[in-house]
Amino acid sequence: MRKRSLTSTTTGRPARPSENQVSTALARGLDVLRAFRAGDGALGNQDIVLRTGLPKATVSRITLTLSSLGYLAYDEELGRYSLGPATVSLGYTALKGSAVVHMARPLMQRLADRTGAAVALGTRDELEMLYLANCRSDSLVTLRLNPGSRIPVWQTAMGQAYLMGLDEAECEAVLSRLAAARPGEEGAMRRAMEACAAFYRANGFCVSEGLWHSYVNAAGVPFRPADGSPVVAITCGGVSELLSGRALREEIGPALVRLAAELEARLLGDVP
């Protein structure tokens, strides 16, 4: 019997399964786990229904199953769920096993110490960017986002840089999904991404000034690991009073380009 192909013959990356290959029950279970976000307290079934759009009966059945397997922890007094040890263990194992995160951390910390800003590494999870690692300086005024935090895609330097790391078809597919989810934002999104692409082609990095929050400025670069791992973005950002647009363009952005080049060299074994 011929085995199913797990990779695309054109890109070499994992192929998207057809609808009849997807386990609906598993997909819904993962949607429930994804409903829990950094900074959340415990969630009730109704909270999960609102976040996932799944029927209440389906959510009740899934949370019962996940709690019995240790992926959710159930508080009987409150009647609410939190992520269980099995889920935490999976996330910890994934981060510990990532060579990109492991090799990037010291380079990120060095840049954070030099600039007084926050340096982060993240990738896309569905229609949001997900923090995988974050390094801060000793400065009291810095962004306080941690691994597991979620931020928008096209309004942030992390999301913009991630999109610049995709090929044209992949980028358009993500933008189309974002537009379908929030059609009222499509015009602003398309204009922002056209400007971002032009700036990235000229400079090799992206800059976001007050697009997400008026007081947040950041620069970002994409990084596509040579081993075929998913594209990630590395960013450096902070409050606008301390991190001006000029600093982003003249100092932070070029420093991120150098960081990505050094990270690639270290992953390939060219730097001890």
C-alpha positions as CSV (number, residue, x, y, z in Angstrom):
1,M,0.0,0.0,0.0
2,R,1.4,3.4,-1.0
3,K,1.9,5.8,2.0
4,R,0.3,9.2,1.9
5,S,2.7,12.0,1.0
6,L,3.3,14.4,4.0
7,T,5.1,17.1,2.0
8,S,4.3,19.3,-0.9
9,T,6.1,18.3,-4.1
10,T,6.6,21.9,-5.1
11,T,7.8,23.5,-1.8
12,G,9.0,20.6,0.2
13,R,7.0,21.8,3.2
14,P,4.1,20.0,4.8
15,A,1.1,19.7,2.5
16,R,-2.3,21.0,3.7
17,P,-4.6,18.0,4.1
18,S,-7.8,17.7,2.2
19,E,-11.1,18.0,4.2
20,N,-11.7,14.3,4.2
21,Q,-8.3,13.7,5.8
22,V,-8.9,16.0,8.7
23,S,-10.2,14.6,12.0
24,T,-12.9,16.9,13.0
25,A,-13.0,15.7,16.6
26,L,-9.2,16.3,17.0
27,A,-9.5,19.7,15.3
28,R,-12.2,20.8,17.7
29,G,-10.3,19.6,20.7
30,L,-7.3,21.6,19.6
31,D,-9.6,24.6,19.1
32,V,-10.6,24.3,22.7
33,L,-7.0,24.2,24.0
34,R,-6.2,27.2,21.8
35,A,-9.0,29.2,23.5
36,F,-6.8,29.5,26.6
37,R,-4.5,32.5,26.3
38,A,-1.6,33.9,28.2
39,G,-2.8,35.9,31.2
40,D,-6.2,34.0,31.4
41,G,-7.6,32.8,34.6
42,A,-9.7,29.6,34.5
43,L,-12.4,29.5,31.8
44,G,-15.9,28.1,32.0
45,N,-17.6,26.1,29.2
46,Q,-19.5,29.2,28.1
47,D,-16.3,31.2,27.8
48,I,-14.9,28.6,25.5
49,V,-18.1,28.5,23.5
50,L,-17.8,32.2,22.9
51,R,-14.1,32.0,21.9
52,T,-14.4,29.0,19.6
53,G,-17.9,29.2,18.2
54,L,-18.5,25.5,18.9
55,P,-21.8,24.2,20.2
56,K,-22.1,24.1,24.0
57,A,-22.8,20.3,24.0
58,T,-19.6,19.8,21.9
59,V,-17.5,22.0,24.2
60,S,-18.8,20.2,27.3
61,R,-17.9,16.8,25.8
62,I,-14.4,18.0,24.8
63,T,-13.6,19.6,28.1
64,L,-14.7,16.5,30.0
65,T,-12.4,14.4,27.7
66,L,-9.4,16.7,27.9
67,S,-9.7,17.0,31.7
68,S,-9.8,13.2,32.1
69,L,-6.6,13.0,30.1
70,G,-4.8,15.7,32.0
71,Y,-4.8,18.3,29.2
72,L,-7.2,20.5,31.2
73,A,-7.5,20.9,35.0
74,Y,-11.1,21.2,36.4
75,D,-11.9,23.2,39.5
76,E,-15.0,21.6,40.9
77,E,-15.8,24.5,43.2
78,L,-15.6,27.1,40.5
79,G,-16.8,24.8,37.7
80,R,-14.0,26.2,35.5
81,Y,-11.1,24.8,33.5
82,S,-7.4,25.8,33.2
83,L,-4.6,24.2,31.2
84,G,-3.4,20.9,32.7
85,P,0.1,19.5,33.2
86,A,-0.1,17.5,30.0
87,T,-0.6,20.6,27.9
88,V,2.1,22.5,29.7
89,S,4.5,19.6,29.2
90,L,3.8,19.6,25.5
91,G,4.5,23.3,25.2
92,Y,7.7,23.1,27.3
93,T,8.9,20.2,25.3
94,A,8.3,22.0,22.0
95,L,10.2,25.1,23.1
96,K,13.1,23.1,24.6
97,G,13.4,21.1,21.4
98,S,13.6,24.1,19.2
99,A,17.1,24.8,18.0
100,V,16.1,28.2,16.7
101,V,14.8,29.4,20.0
102,H,17.7,27.9,21.9
103,M,20.3,29.5,19.6
104,A,18.5,32.8,19.3
105,R,18.1,33.5,23.0
106,P,21.7,34.7,23.7
107,L,21.7,36.9,20.6
108,M,18.3,38.3,21.5
109,Q,19.4,39.1,25.1
110,R,22.5,40.8,23.8
111,L,20.4,43.1,21.7
112,A,17.9,43.8,24.5
113,D,20.7,44.7,26.8
114,R,22.3,47.1,24.3
115,T,19.1,48.8,23.3
116,G,17.0,48.7,26.5
117,A,14.1,47.4,24.4
118,A,12.3,44.0,24.3
119,V,13.4,41.5,21.8
120,A,11.0,38.7,20.9
121,L,10.7,35.7,18.6
122,G,7.4,34.4,17.4
123,T,5.4,32.7,14.7
124,R,1.8,32.6,13.4
125,D,-0.9,30.5,15.1
126,E,-4.0,30.7,13.0
127,L,-4.9,34.4,12.7
128,E,-2.6,35.7,15.5
129,M,1.1,35.9,16.2
130,L,2.3,33.8,19.1
131,Y,5.3,34.7,21.2
132,L,7.8,31.8,21.6
133,A,10.6,33.6,23.4
134,N,11.2,37.1,24.8
135,C,14.3,38.8,26.2
136,R,14.3,42.1,28.2
137,S,16.9,44.4,29.6
138,D,16.9,45.7,33.2
139,S,15.0,48.8,32.0
140,L,11.9,49.4,34.0
141,V,10.1,50.8,30.9
142,T,9.8,47.9,28.4
143,L,7.1,45.8,26.8
144,R,5.9,43.0,29.2
145,L,4.8,40.3,26.7
146,N,5.9,36.8,27.5
147,P,5.9,33.4,25.7
148,G,2.4,32.4,25.0
149,S,1.2,36.0,24.4
150,R,-0.8,36.6,21.2
151,I,-0.8,39.8,19.1
152,P,-2.3,40.8,15.8
153,V,-0.7,40.0,12.5
154,W,-0.7,42.9,10.0
155,Q,-0.7,45.6,12.7
156,T,2.6,44.5,14.3
157,A,6.2,44.3,13.3
158,M,6.3,40.6,14.3
159,G,3.3,39.8,12.0
160,Q,4.5,42.0,9.1
161,A,8.0,40.4,9.3
162,Y,6.5,36.9,9.4
163,L,4.5,37.7,6.2
164,M,7.6,39.0,4.5
165,G,9.2,35.6,5.2
166,L,6.5,33.7,3.3
167,D,6.5,33.2,-0.5
168,E,3.9,35.2,-2.4
169,A,1.2,32.6,-2.5
170,E,1.5,31.8,1.2
171,C,1.4,35.4,2.1
172,E,-1.7,36.0,0.0
173,A,-3.4,33.0,1.6
174,V,-2.9,34.4,5.1
175,L,-4.0,37.9,4.1
176,S,-7.2,36.4,2.5
177,R,-8.0,34.6,5.7
178,L,-7.4,37.8,7.7
179,A,-9.6,39.8,5.3
180,A,-12.4,37.1,5.5
181,A,-12.3,37.2,9.3
182,R,-12.5,41.0,9.5
183,P,-13.7,42.4,6.2
184,G,-13.9,45.9,7.5
185,E,-10.1,46.0,7.9
186,E,-9.1,44.7,4.5
187,G,-8.5,48.1,2.9
188,A,-6.2,49.3,5.7
189,M,-4.5,45.9,5.8
190,R,-3.8,45.9,2.1
191,R,-2.4,49.5,2.2
192,A,-0.2,48.7,5.2
193,M,1.2,45.5,3.7
194,E,2.0,47.2,0.3
195,A,4.0,49.9,2.2
196,C,5.6,47.2,4.4
197,A,6.6,45.1,1.3
198,A,8.2,48.1,-0.4
199,F,10.1,49.1,2.8
200,Y,11.2,45.5,3.3
201,R,12.5,45.2,-0.2
202,A,14.6,48.3,0.2
203,N,15.9,47.7,3.7
204,G,15.6,44.0,4.7
205,F,13.5,44.6,7.8
206,C,10.0,45.9,8.7
207,V,9.0,48.9,10.9
208,S,5.7,49.4,12.7
209,E,5.2,52.8,14.3
210,G,2.0,53.1,16.4
211,L,0.0,50.9,14.1
212,W,-1.0,48.4,16.8
213,H,-0.9,50.7,19.8
214,S,-0.1,54.4,19.4
215,Y,2.7,54.2,22.0
216,V,4.4,51.1,20.7
217,N,7.2,51.2,18.0
218,A,9.0,48.1,16.8
219,A,11.1,46.6,14.0
220,G,11.2,43.0,12.8
221,V,12.9,40.6,10.5
222,P,11.7,37.2,9.2
223,F,13.8,34.1,9.6
224,R,13.2,30.9,7.7
225,P,15.3,28.1,9.2
226,A,17.3,26.1,6.7
227,D,16.0,22.8,8.1
228,G,12.5,23.5,6.9
229,S,11.0,24.5,10.2
230,P,8.2,27.1,10.2
231,V,9.0,30.7,9.5
232,V,9.5,32.9,12.6
233,A,9.9,36.6,13.1
234,I,12.4,38.4,15.4
235,T,11.4,41.8,16.7
236,C,12.8,44.6,18.8
237,G,10.3,47.1,20.2
238,G,9.4,49.5,23.0
239,V,7.4,52.5,23.9
240,S,7.7,55.3,21.4
241,E,9.1,57.8,23.8
242,L,12.2,55.7,24.2
243,L,12.3,54.1,20.7
244,S,11.9,56.6,17.9
245,G,11.1,55.9,14.3
246,R,14.6,57.1,13.4
247,A,16.2,54.6,15.9
248,L,14.1,51.8,14.4
249,R,15.3,52.6,10.9
250,E,19.0,53.5,11.6
251,E,19.9,51.2,14.5
252,I,17.3,48.6,15.5
253,G,16.4,47.3,12.0
254,P,20.0,46.9,10.8
255,A,20.9,45.2,14.1
256,L,18.1,42.7,13.6
257,V,19.3,41.9,10.1
258,R,22.8,41.2,11.6
259,L,21.2,39.1,14.3
260,A,19.3,37.0,11.8
261,A,22.5,36.5,9.8
262,E,24.4,35.4,12.9
263,L,21.6,33.1,13.9
264,E,21.7,31.4,10.5
265,A,25.4,31.0,10.7
266,R,25.3,29.4,14.2
267,L,22.5,27.0,13.1
268,L,24.7,25.9,10.2
269,G,27.7,25.5,12.4
270,D,29.7,28.3,10.9
271,V,30.1,30.1,14.2
272,P,31.3,28.4,17.3
